[in-house]
């Protein structure tokens, strides 16, 4: 789980306006932060298969948001992929 402070830090640079949490950029930022946290957890707890399933669902969800963003705004997609160091 992400704390409120971690969510704010993740959203600070990518959101479109002050209360933005639903734009594709914001969703990708939050999912990326959650994926990083869960990856750390799974390195310590290798047999936590329920969390691993959740991780795979988050990765798929982030991929869908990135595909949507690429269709709608290719420039924003490139900037987001570069910022987070994701593979396009």
N, C-alpha and C positions, 0 to 999 in steps of 0.2 A: 504494500500500500504506500502511496505517496502522501507525504504530509502536505498541509496547505502551503507551507513555505516552499517546498520543492516544486509544487505545481506552479506557483507564482513565478519562480525563477525560470522554469521551463517555458512558460508562456510569455515572459517579459519581452523577448526580442522578436517573436513571430506573430503576435496577435495584430489584428487589423484595427481594433479600437480597445478602449479600456476594459470593457466587460466581455470581450470576445473569448468564448470557449468552444464554439461550434464550427469555426471555419476549418477547412481541411488542413491548413498550416498549423493551427492550434492542436487539432486532433493528432497529427503526426508527431508534434513535439511532445505531447503527453504520452502517447504510446511508446515513443522512443525512450523516454525516461523510465516508464514502467518496465519495458523490455530489459533495459540495462539493470534495473534493480532485481528483477526476477532471474536474470542470468547469473548474477552474483549469488543469489540464494541457491540456485540449482547447482552451482559449482561446489557448494558446501554440502548440499543434500541431494546426492545423485539419485536416490531412489524415490524422490517425490514426483511420482508420475502424474498426479492430478495437477500439480503446478506446471509441469512440463506441457500438458495439454493446453492449459490456459495461455502459456507462452506462445505456443504455436498458433492459437486463435488470435492473439494480439499481433503477431507478425503478419498473419493473413489480412487482418483488418487494416494494418498500416499500409500494406501493399495495395489494398483496394483504394484507400484514401489517396495514395500517391498516384495511382493510375487515373483517378478522377481528376486530380489536380493537373496532371500532365495534359489531359484532354482540354480542360477549361482554361488553364493559364500556364503555358509551357515555361515562361520566364520565371514565374514563382516556383515552379517545380524544380527547375535547375538550381535556383538559389537555395531551396530547402535541402536538396540532396547534397549540395556542396557544404552547407552549414553543418549538417549532421554526419557527413561522411558516409552516406548510404550508397549502395550500388544501385544504379539506375536500371 
